[in-house]
Amino acid sequence: MKISTLGATIFCLFLVLAVSAFGQQPQPAAADDLNSQIESLRADTRADKVAIITEAMKFTPQESSAFWPIYKKYESDLAKLNDGRVELIKSYAQKYTTLTDADAKQFAEQSFDLEQRRVDLKKKYFKEFNKQLPGTTVAKFFQLEHRLDLLIDLAIASQLPALLAKPPTNPAPAPQ
């Protein structure tokens, strides 16, 4: 499964740009502008993802006509889950400097819930794709989808403040 260097580079560039918007703490007046930027970059990312899938999968005309209608529904359902993920990331970035134990627990639980819903969605569509396409084609698509998810997750993680980097509220005295 060979993806062109140009396509991969463009996709990664959009990811970095999209994710860099997450790491910024928006001012109230700039929140609408940030949301607009995020939506624009998400649309660009979806378009790049379609191009990468098209190039990597090399569907026959018959496979293509079976794949894309199902993929369109899958992507629509996935976008709804990703809406929740974007909101969670924005909330985390906004609360980072004042994060309490309760906030951290809530964010972790919400993140686990989103991950589980994502896995459930993939299982649902794995069955749908398998009704119309050969198993090897479906497995190849989900392998590609997993790799793209990893790239996106890595880009997001690289832009978010890490809890490990947060200075302790009551630092212990340094040993002498």
N, C-alpha and C positions, 0 to 999 in steps of 0.2 A: 504494500500500500504506500505509494510514493506521492508525496504532496510537494508541489513546486515550492522552491525556496521563496519566490516572490509572494505567493499566496500565503505561506506561513508567516512571512515577515509582516505582511500587511495585517493579517489577523492579529498577530502579537502586538503590533503597534496600536491597533484599535483597543485591544485589551488593556494595555498600559495606560492609554489615554482615558479610557472609561473608568478604570480602577483608581487612577490618580484623583478623580473627582470625589471618590468615596472617602479618601483620607483627609480631605479638607473639611474644616468645620465651618459650615455656612452661617453667615449672618442672617438675621430674619429677613431682611430685604432681598438678600441674594438667594434665598431658598428656592424660589420659583425658577430663577435662572439655573441653579444647580440641577433641579429636577428636569428642566428642559434639556440641559446638556447630557444628563444621564440617559434620558429617553432617546435622544438623537444618537448617542454612541451605542446604545443597545440595538437600535435598528440597524446601524452600520455593522455591528458584530453579527447579527442574525444573517445579514446579506453575505458577509464574508464566510460564515459557517456553511451556508448553502453552496457557495462556490467551492469550498474545500471538500464538502461531501460529494458534490458532483464530480470533481476531479479525481478524488480518491476511490470512489466506489465503481466508477466506470460501468454504470448500469446499461443493460441492453434496453432497447426501446420498450419491451414488455415489462421489464423490472421497473423501469423509470415510471411508467404509467401506473403501476401498482404501488410503488414506494411513495411518491410525492403527495398524494392525497392523504395518506396515513400520517406522513411526516408533518404535514401542515397542521393536522389536529394535535399531534404530539407536541409540536412546537408551541401551539397556542396554549395547551394545558401547562407546559413547562414554563411559559412566560408568566402565567398566573402565580406559579410557585416562586419564580424568580422575583416577582414584585414584592413578595413577602421577604425574600432574602435581601433585596435592596433596602427595604425599610428597616430591617434588623441591623444591617451594616451601618446605615445612617444613624440609627439610635445609638449603637455602640460607639461610633466615632464622636457623637455629641456628648455622651455621658462619660467618655473615657477618663477624663481628669477627675471626675467626682464619683467614679464607679464604686458602689458598695458591694458587699458580699451578696446581698439579695439581688442586686442588678446582675452581677456576674452569673449567679445561679439561673436567673430568669433567661438571660441571653443564651446560656449553654443549653437549657431545656428547649428553647425556641429553635435553636440551631439543630439540635438532634431531631426535633419534630420535622423540620424542613427537610433534613437529610432522609428521614424515613419516608416522607411523602414523595420525595424524588425517586427513591428506590422503588416504591410501590407503583409510581407512574411508569417507570421503565419496564417493570414486570408486566404491567397491563399492556403496554404497547409492544413489548416483545411478542406477546401472544397474538396481537393484531397483525404485526408484520409477518409472523410465521404462517398466518392463514393465507397470505398472498405471495410470499417470496420463499426461496430456498433457505434452509437453515443456515448454510454457510454465508449467504448474503446478509442475513439478519445479524448473525454473530459478528461479521466484519463491520457492519454499521455500528453496533453497540460498542465494539472495541474502539472504533474511531471516536464515537461519542464520549467514551470514557476518557480517552486521551485529550480531547478538546476540553472536557470538564476539568481535568487536572491542570491544564494550562490556565484556564480561567481562575480556578481556585488558587493557584500559585500567584497569579498576578494580583488577585484580591488580597491574599495574605501578605504579600510583600508591601502593600500600601497601608495596611491597618496597623495602628499602634499595638504592640504586643504587651500583654499584661506583665511579662517578665521584665520589660524595660521600665515599668512604672516604679518610681521611687517609693519606698515604704513610707507610710504615714508616720510611723514612730521608729526611726532608724535605731538600731542597736549600736551601742558604743563600739568603736573600733578596738580590736585587741591590741594590747601594747607589748 
